[in-house]
């Protein structure tokens, strides 16, 4: 299948351009709010005002941390050559793992002071709402013809208009939208349906995301300026996902050990 060229700009009003990728981020925020709003019914320590603040600071942390993470994890040489490149966000480049660290940092700072909750109470609350947001952004990656998949001869392979080689590739962005967005959502909603020990939902999120990201990277083309990090097989995204899984297992073990 040849993917037709999709103009990244939906429409433009003077200097203001509305882009598909930006729209998927807005949809992501809305979906996270919607799922969290539903979960409020079963929680006494949270209300809509606290939820809105959590999402605002979480979004801020995701963007700041995502940019910092991209430059540190994926583009460190350019950062050394031009430290101001960290501010060139219009050139693209956000890292999920950096974004996660940014979100967790803001939650750690504000949990006690603004929301009267512990760090893990906040992360356990918001974690089941995150997958649909991730799935929405992955669809934005697909519409942008970015983060391309590896070559394939499968019948659902796609030729992306941004691909200079014009080869048939895995629609890995859609694989990630399904695994990170739907499968992880089902896992977290099922796990959080019953009362669980503190920290355990956060642990399941780290294990679940790290696992599906590690697997999906086998279908995703590694960044051209980095390539493979190990044995022409393991990518930077997989290396960054391994600590997520290990920390998640440790958190889950601790949470159940204290029951």
C-alpha positions in Angstrom: 0.0 0.0 0.0 1.3 3.4 -0.9 0.4 5.9 1.7 -0.7 9.2 0.0 1.0 12.4 1.0 -0.9 13.9 3.9 -0.4 17.6 4.4 0.7 17.9 8.1 -1.3 21.2 8.2 -5.1 20.7 8.5 -5.8 24.3 7.9 -4.2 27.7 8.4 -5.5 31.0 9.6 -2.9 33.6 8.8 0.3 32.7 10.7 -1.5 30.1 12.8 -1.3 26.6 11.5 -3.3 23.7 12.9 -1.4 20.4 12.4 -2.5 16.8 12.5 0.3 16.0 15.0 -0.8 18.8 17.3 -4.4 17.6 17.0 -3.4 14.1 18.1 -1.8 15.6 21.1 -5.0 17.5 22.0 -7.0 14.3 21.6 -4.4 12.5 23.8 -4.9 15.0 26.6 -8.7 14.8 26.2 -8.7 10.9 26.4 -6.4 11.0 29.4 -8.8 13.4 31.1 -11.8 11.4 30.2 -10.4 8.1 31.6 -9.2 9.8 34.7 -12.5 11.5 35.2 -14.3 8.1 35.2 -11.8 6.8 37.8 -12.5 9.8 40.1 -15.8 8.2 41.0 -14.0 5.5 43.0 -11.4 7.7 44.7 -11.9 10.0 47.7 -8.6 11.9 47.7 -9.0 13.3 44.2 -11.4 15.8 42.5 -11.7 17.5 39.1 -9.6 20.5 40.1 -6.7 18.3 41.2 -7.1 16.2 38.1 -6.8 19.2 35.8 -3.7 20.4 37.6 -2.2 16.9 37.4 -2.8 16.8 33.6 -1.4 20.3 33.1 1.8 19.7 34.9 2.1 16.2 33.4 1.8 17.7 29.9 4.4 20.3 30.8 6.7 17.6 32.1 6.1 15.4 29.1 7.2 18.2 26.7 10.1 19.5 28.7 11.3 16.0 29.6 10.6 14.7 26.1 12.9 17.3 24.6 15.6 16.9 27.2 15.5 13.2 26.8 15.7 13.3 23.0 18.8 15.5 23.1 20.5 13.5 25.8 19.5 10.0 24.7 19.3 10.3 20.9 21.2 13.5 19.9 23.9 14.2 22.4 26.5 15.1 19.9 24.5 17.9 18.5 23.8 19.1 22.0 27.5 19.3 22.7 28.1 21.2 19.4 25.2 23.6 19.9 23.7 23.7 23.4 20.9 26.0 22.2 19.6 23.2 20.0 17.7 21.9 23.0 15.3 24.8 22.4 14.8 24.0 18.7 11.7 22.1 19.4 10.1 23.1 16.1 12.7 20.9 14.4 11.1 17.8 16.0 12.5 15.3 18.5 10.7 14.1 21.6 11.6 11.0 23.6 9.0 9.0 25.5 11.4 7.9 28.1 12.6 11.5 28.7 8.9 12.6 28.7 8.1 10.0 31.4 11.0 11.2 33.6 9.7 14.7 33.1 6.1 13.7 34.1 7.4 11.8 37.2 9.5 14.8 38.2 6.6 17.2 38.2 4.4 14.7 40.0 7.0 14.2 42.7 7.3 18.0 43.1 3.6 18.7 43.4 2.0 15.6 44.8 2.3 16.6 48.5 2.2 20.3 48.2 -0.7 20.7 45.8 -2.7 17.5 45.8 -2.2 16.1 49.3 -1.2 12.7 47.9 1.9 10.7 47.9 4.0 10.2 44.8 2.7 6.7 44.2 -0.9 7.6 45.0 -0.7 10.1 42.1 1.0 7.7 39.7 -1.3 4.8 40.5 -4.2 7.2 39.8 -3.1 8.5 36.5 -1.3 5.4 35.0 -4.4 3.6 33.6 -5.4 6.8 31.7 -2.0 7.2 29.9 -2.3 4.4 27.2 -5.0 6.0 25.1 -3.0 9.2 25.0 0.1 7.3 23.8 -2.0 5.6 21.1 -3.3 8.9 19.8 0.2 10.3 19.5 1.4 7.2 17.7 -1.3 7.8 15.1 0.1 11.3 14.8 3.5 9.8 14.0 1.8 7.7 11.3 0.1 10.7 9.7 3.4 12.6 9.8 5.2 9.7 8.1 7.8 9.6 10.8 9.4 7.0 13.0 9.2 4.6 10.0 9.1 0.8 10.3 11.6 -1.7 9.0 11.3 -3.1 5.4 8.7 -5.9 5.0 7.0 -8.0 2.3 3.8 -8.4 4.3 0.6 -7.5 2.5 -0.2 -4.6 4.9 3.2 -3.0 4.4 3.3 0.7 3.6 5.3 2.9 1.3 5.7 6.2 3.2 6.0 9.5 1.2 8.8 10.6 3.5 10.9 7.5 2.8 13.8 8.5 0.5 14.2 4.8 -0.4 10.6 4.2 -1.3 10.5 0.7 0.2 7.6 -1.2 1.7 7.8 -0.9 5.5 6.0 -2.1 8.6 3.4 0.5 9.8 5.2 0.3 13.1 3.5 3.4 14.4 0.2 1.6 14.2 1.7 -1.4 15.9 2.7 0.9 18.7 -0.7 2.6 18.7 -2.3 -0.8 19.2 0.2 -2.2 21.8 0.8 1.0 23.8 -2.7 2.3 23.3 -5.1 -0.6 23.4 -3.3 -3.6 24.9 -1.7 -1.6 27.7 -5.1 0.1 28.4 -6.8 -3.3 28.8 -4.1 -4.6 31.1 -4.2 -1.5 33.3 -8.0 -1.3 33.5 -8.2 -5.0 34.3 -5.5 -4.8 37.0 -6.9 -1.6 38.6 -10.5 -2.9 38.6 -9.9 -4.5 42.0 -8.2 -2.9 45.1 -4.5 -3.3 44.7 -1.5 -2.6 47.0 -0.1 0.9 46.7 2.6 1.3 44.0 1.5 -1.9 42.1 -0.5 -0.1 39.3 2.6 2.0 38.7 4.8 -1.1 38.6 2.4 -2.8 36.1 2.5 0.3 33.9 6.3 0.3 33.8 6.5 -3.4 33.1 3.7 -3.3 30.5 5.0 -0.3 28.5 8.6 -1.4 28.7 7.6 -4.8 27.4 5.5 -3.7 24.4 8.0 -1.0 23.5 10.8 -3.5 23.6 8.9 -5.8 21.2 7.6 -3.1 18.9 11.2 -1.8 18.3 11.9 -5.0 16.3 9.5 -3.6 13.7 10.7 0.0 13.8 13.7 1.4 11.9 16.4 2.6 14.3 17.3 6.3 14.1 19.5 6.9 11.1 22.1 8.8 13.0 22.4 6.1 15.7 21.6 2.8 14.1 21.7 -0.3 16.3 23.4 -0.1 19.7 24.1 -3.8 20.1 24.7 -6.8 17.8 22.9 -5.1 14.9 19.7 -6.0 16.7 19.1 -3.9 19.8 18.0 -0.3 19.4 18.3 2.7 21.7 14.6 2.5 22.5 15.0 -1.1 23.7 18.0 -0.3 25.9 16.0 2.5 27.5 13.0 0.2 28.0 15.0 -2.5 29.9 15.4 -0.3 33.1 11.6 0.5 32.9 10.8 -3.2 33.1 13.3 -3.9 35.9 12.2 -1.0 38.0 8.6 -2.0 37.4 9.3 -5.5 38.6 11.1 -4.2 41.7 8.2 -1.8 42.5 5.6 -4.6 42.1 7.7 -6.9 44.3 8.0 -4.3 47.0 4.3 -3.4 46.8 3.1 -7.0 47.4 5.8 -7.8 49.9 4.4 -5.1 52.2 0.8 -6.4 52.0 
